[in-house]
């Protein structure tokens, strides 16, 4: 395998069709050629977080996209374990990519470059920008390198942690790598599932709101309406529940009691899931 300029793969080794290779041999064009499904699973102390939920979403993506390219579930789990075993990384984001190209199916598992928020960012919130873009199939986790590249550039130029996508109707949908929630009074609002990627963390937050009897509304959120909300936060594998300081020029309150409660409950769910995971013992 040839070296083509690695900007994503970190650690010691990655897997290509179950074969281990050093990270210097990572081929960037694997992510840009063909059509690919993917998942990103957070590894904490060598344990995959919410593994079953991620595998279920991967299967749904394959069904919705009509891409029959996934190996058996047990083979996926075994390859994940192998990647954990051969790398020195204890914590990180593992990316699973399943590609079809010219009638051939292959897959690559690797540790993706990631950035976890610092304590100060949770305390003070982060700034995010506005990016006009749409995913063609928002419910399917398809590799979209054009969107990823444009979003990264926008974040770098604006000094943003993330960018929030706005569709042709001037409605907010989701972040480039996250879901978004807004708070007004004692109620929580988020764009409808039909317009966004069904985030694992997103669903956990919805479940927390239901258990806590916090009213949650899945509804269209026009960009022009965001100043009517007091607070906002994004959710995803890396940031977990991260308060927003601003979206563009709109400023939000960061220390919101509802956000704090949801964040604390979500962190407890993480602890419970890791305690209950024994499949690799």
C-alpha positions as CSV (number, residue, x, y, z in Angstrom):
1,X,0.0,0.0,0.0
2,X,1.4,3.4,-0.9
3,X,1.7,6.5,1.2
4,X,-0.6,9.2,0.0
5,X,-0.5,11.8,2.8
6,X,-2.2,10.8,6.0
7,X,-4.3,13.5,7.7
8,X,-6.9,11.3,9.4
9,X,-5.4,8.0,10.6
10,X,-3.6,8.1,14.0
11,X,-2.1,5.5,16.4
12,X,0.2,2.7,15.4
13,X,-1.8,0.5,12.9
14,X,-5.0,0.4,10.9
15,X,-6.9,-2.6,9.5
16,X,-7.6,-3.0,5.8
17,X,-9.8,-6.0,5.1
18,X,-8.6,-7.6,8.4
19,X,-4.9,-7.1,7.6
20,X,-2.9,-4.8,9.8
21,X,-0.7,-2.0,8.3
22,X,1.3,0.8,9.9
23,X,-0.4,4.2,9.9
24,X,2.2,5.6,7.5
25,X,0.7,3.4,4.8
26,X,-2.8,4.8,5.2
27,X,-4.4,5.7,1.8
28,X,-6.3,8.9,1.9
29,X,-8.1,8.0,-1.4
30,X,-9.9,5.2,0.5
31,X,-12.1,8.0,1.9
32,X,-12.7,9.8,-1.4
33,X,-13.3,7.0,-3.9
34,X,-16.3,4.8,-4.3
35,X,-19.3,4.9,-2.0
36,X,-18.9,4.3,1.7
37,X,-20.8,3.8,4.9
38,X,-19.1,4.6,8.2
39,X,-19.4,4.7,12.0
40,X,-17.3,6.5,14.6
41,X,-17.3,4.8,18.0
42,X,-15.6,6.3,21.0
43,X,-13.1,4.0,22.8
44,X,-12.7,4.6,26.5
45,X,-10.2,2.5,28.4
46,X,-10.2,0.2,25.4
47,X,-14.0,-0.3,25.6
48,X,-16.3,0.8,22.8
49,X,-19.1,3.2,24.0
50,X,-22.7,2.2,23.1
51,X,-21.4,-0.5,20.7
52,X,-24.8,-2.1,20.0
53,X,-26.4,1.2,19.2
54,X,-23.7,2.0,16.7
55,X,-23.9,-1.4,15.0
56,X,-27.7,-1.1,14.8
57,X,-27.4,2.3,13.1
58,X,-24.8,0.9,10.7
59,X,-27.2,-1.8,9.7
60,X,-30.0,0.8,9.2
61,X,-27.7,2.9,7.0
62,X,-26.9,-0.2,4.9
63,X,-30.6,-0.9,4.5
64,X,-31.7,2.7,3.7
65,X,-28.9,3.1,1.2
66,X,-29.5,-0.4,-0.2
67,X,-25.7,-1.1,0.1
68,X,-25.2,-4.8,0.8
69,X,-21.5,-4.3,1.9
70,X,-21.3,-5.1,5.6
71,X,-19.5,-8.1,6.9
72,X,-21.1,-10.2,9.6
73,X,-21.6,-8.4,12.9
74,X,-19.2,-10.7,14.8
75,X,-16.5,-10.1,12.2
76,X,-16.9,-6.3,12.7
77,X,-16.6,-6.7,16.5
78,X,-13.6,-9.0,16.2
79,X,-11.8,-6.5,13.9
80,X,-12.5,-3.7,16.4
81,X,-11.0,-5.8,19.2
82,X,-8.0,-6.5,17.0
83,X,-7.5,-2.8,16.3
84,X,-7.6,-2.1,20.0
85,X,-5.1,-4.8,20.7
86,X,-2.5,-3.8,18.2
87,X,-2.6,-0.1,19.0
88,X,-1.1,1.7,22.0
89,X,-4.0,4.1,22.2
90,X,-6.2,3.5,25.2
91,X,-8.8,6.2,24.4
92,X,-9.8,7.6,21.0
93,X,-12.3,7.5,18.2
94,X,-12.4,4.4,16.1
95,X,-13.7,4.9,12.6
96,X,-15.2,2.0,10.6
97,X,-15.5,2.6,6.8
98,X,-17.2,0.1,4.5
99,X,-16.7,0.9,0.8
100,X,-18.0,-0.4,-2.6
101,X,-15.9,0.5,-5.6
102,X,-16.1,-1.1,-9.1
103,X,-18.1,-4.0,-7.8
104,X,-15.7,-4.8,-5.0
105,X,-16.4,-4.4,-1.3
106,X,-13.7,-3.6,1.2
107,X,-13.4,-2.0,4.6
108,X,-10.9,-0.1,6.7
109,X,-10.9,0.4,10.5
110,X,-8.7,3.0,12.0
111,X,-8.3,5.5,14.9
112,X,-9.5,8.9,13.5
113,X,-7.9,12.2,14.4
114,X,-10.2,13.7,17.1
115,X,-10.4,16.7,19.5
116,X,-12.2,16.3,22.8
117,X,-13.4,19.6,24.4
118,X,-11.4,20.9,27.4
119,X,-13.0,21.6,30.8
120,X,-12.9,25.4,30.0
121,X,-15.0,24.8,26.8
122,X,-17.6,22.9,28.8
123,X,-17.7,25.7,31.3
124,X,-17.7,28.7,28.9
125,X,-19.3,27.1,25.9
126,X,-17.9,27.1,22.3
127,X,-18.5,29.3,19.3
128,X,-20.0,27.7,16.2
129,X,-20.6,29.1,12.7
130,X,-23.3,28.8,10.1
131,X,-22.7,26.8,7.0
132,X,-25.2,26.5,4.1
133,X,-25.2,22.9,3.1
134,X,-27.4,19.8,3.0
135,X,-26.8,16.1,3.3
136,X,-28.4,14.2,0.4
137,X,-29.5,11.4,2.7
138,X,-29.4,12.8,6.2
139,X,-30.5,9.5,7.9
140,X,-27.7,7.5,6.3
141,X,-24.1,7.8,7.6
142,X,-22.4,8.1,4.2
143,X,-18.9,9.4,3.8
144,X,-19.1,12.9,2.4
145,X,-15.6,14.2,2.0
146,X,-16.7,17.4,0.1
147,X,-18.9,18.5,3.1
148,X,-16.2,17.5,5.6
149,X,-13.6,19.5,3.7
150,X,-15.8,22.6,3.3
151,X,-16.9,22.4,7.0
152,X,-13.3,22.1,8.2
153,X,-12.2,25.1,6.2
154,X,-15.1,27.2,7.5
155,X,-14.2,26.2,11.1
156,X,-10.6,27.1,10.6
157,X,-11.3,30.4,9.0
158,X,-13.8,31.5,11.6
159,X,-12.2,30.0,14.7
160,X,-15.3,27.8,15.3
161,X,-15.5,24.5,17.2
162,X,-18.2,23.4,14.8
163,X,-20.5,24.7,12.0
164,X,-24.3,24.3,12.0
165,X,-25.8,23.3,8.7
166,X,-28.7,25.4,7.2
167,X,-30.8,24.1,4.3
168,X,-32.3,25.8,1.3
169,X,-35.4,26.7,3.4
170,X,-33.2,28.7,5.9
171,X,-33.9,26.0,8.5
172,X,-31.2,24.7,10.9
173,X,-30.7,20.9,10.6
174,X,-27.6,19.7,12.4
175,X,-23.9,20.3,12.8
176,X,-21.4,19.0,10.3
177,X,-20.5,16.3,12.9
178,X,-23.1,16.8,15.6
179,X,-26.8,17.2,16.5
180,X,-28.1,20.4,18.0
181,X,-30.6,21.2,20.7
182,X,-32.1,24.6,21.9
183,X,-33.6,25.5,25.2
184,X,-36.4,28.0,25.9
185,X,-37.7,28.2,29.5
186,X,-38.0,24.6,30.7
187,X,-38.4,23.1,27.2
188,X,-36.0,21.6,24.8
189,X,-36.2,21.8,21.0
190,X,-34.3,19.9,18.2
191,X,-34.8,19.5,14.4
192,X,-36.9,16.5,13.4
193,X,-35.3,13.2,12.7
194,X,-36.2,13.3,9.0
195,X,-33.7,16.2,8.5
196,X,-30.8,14.9,10.5
197,X,-28.4,12.0,11.2
198,X,-29.9,9.9,14.0
199,X,-27.1,10.5,16.4
200,X,-26.5,7.9,19.2
201,X,-26.0,10.7,21.7
202,X,-29.0,12.6,20.3
203,X,-31.3,9.6,21.1
204,X,-29.8,9.3,24.6
205,X,-30.6,13.0,25.3
206,X,-34.2,12.4,24.1
207,X,-34.4,9.5,26.4
208,X,-33.1,11.5,29.3
209,X,-35.6,14.3,28.7
210,X,-38.4,11.7,28.7
211,X,-37.2,10.2,31.9
212,X,-36.8,13.6,33.5
213,X,-40.2,14.8,32.2
214,X,-38.5,17.6,30.4
215,X,-40.7,18.6,27.4
216,X,-38.9,18.0,24.2
217,X,-40.1,19.1,20.8
218,X,-38.8,17.7,17.5
219,X,-39.7,20.5,15.0
220,X,-38.4,22.7,12.2
221,X,-36.2,25.5,13.6
222,X,-35.8,28.5,11.2
223,X,-32.4,30.2,11.4
224,X,-34.2,33.4,12.0
225,X,-35.7,32.1,15.2
226,X,-32.5,31.1,17.1
227,X,-32.3,34.4,19.0
228,X,-35.6,33.5,20.8
229,X,-33.8,30.6,22.6
230,X,-31.9,31.1,25.8
231,X,-29.4,28.3,25.5
232,X,-28.1,25.7,23.0
233,X,-25.9,22.7,23.0
234,X,-24.5,20.1,20.5
235,X,-24.2,16.4,21.0
236,X,-21.9,13.8,19.4
237,X,-19.3,11.1,20.1
238,X,-16.4,13.5,20.9
239,X,-18.1,16.5,22.6
240,X,-20.8,14.5,24.4
241,X,-23.1,17.4,25.6
242,X,-21.3,20.7,24.8
243,X,-22.9,24.1,25.5
244,X,-22.7,26.7,22.8
245,X,-21.5,30.2,23.6
246,X,-22.7,31.5,20.2
247,X,-24.0,30.7,16.8
248,X,-22.6,33.3,14.4
249,X,-23.5,36.6,16.1
250,X,-26.2,35.1,18.3
251,X,-25.1,34.8,22.0
252,X,-26.4,32.1,24.3
253,X,-26.4,31.6,28.1
254,X,-24.0,28.8,28.9
255,X,-24.7,27.8,32.5
256,X,-28.2,26.5,31.9
257,X,-29.7,24.1,34.6
258,X,-31.4,21.9,32.0
259,X,-28.2,21.6,30.0
260,X,-26.3,20.8,33.2
261,X,-28.8,18.1,34.2
262,X,-28.8,16.5,30.8
263,X,-25.0,16.5,30.7
264,X,-24.7,14.9,34.1
265,X,-27.2,12.2,33.3
266,X,-25.5,11.5,30.0
267,X,-22.1,11.1,31.7
268,X,-23.8,8.6,34.1
269,X,-25.0,6.6,31.1
270,X,-21.5,6.4,29.8
271,X,-20.3,5.1,33.1
272,X,-23.0,2.4,33.2
273,X,-22.4,1.3,29.6
274,X,-18.7,0.9,30.1
275,X,-19.3,-1.0,33.4
276,X,-21.7,-3.4,31.6
277,X,-19.4,-4.1,28.6
278,X,-17.7,-7.4,29.0
279,X,-17.6,-8.7,25.4
280,X,-13.8,-8.4,25.1
281,X,-12.9,-9.9,28.5
